[in-house]
């Protein structure tokens, strides 16, 4: 019996795809992409955009705080996810680590179908804002805060895990 949801899958062999570039051009591309020159150009490009990216992080932090005040967990996750993706690129390592911890927590609670603890979210959001806006403090204390919040997430997720009862 065939389900109406099962679709036929056609497997296309790699050699059947159209050639996008000649082999010689592909080799040049691979060599260039791994070169120091390409790396330096990428670093310069990020440096040229760092102010814009930093302001983008600040905007996401403000939206994160707004979503938190309105208890919109999915919006909190979405903004933390954006912060996590941009922060490390512009040197806000601790901000990114804390945002990652928040994403991990929300993702795990959603998969377990349990409510996220508002206090855990608020602690993360406050730490993200502090780390993003106060770079000096983030440099000195950000890793410690990120580690402590990660431990809190592990603890809180352990509270919701099904207990393992042993029988003798």
Secondary structure, 3 states (H helix, E strand, C coil): CCCCCCCCCCCCCHHHCCCCCCHHHHHHHHHHHCCHHHHHHHHHHHHHHHHHHHHHHHHHHHHHHHHHHCCCHHHHHHHHHHHHHHHHHHCCHHHHHHHHHHHHHHHHHHHHCCCCCHHHHHHHHHHHHHHHHCHHHHHHHHHHHHHHHHHHHHHHHHHHCCCCCCCC
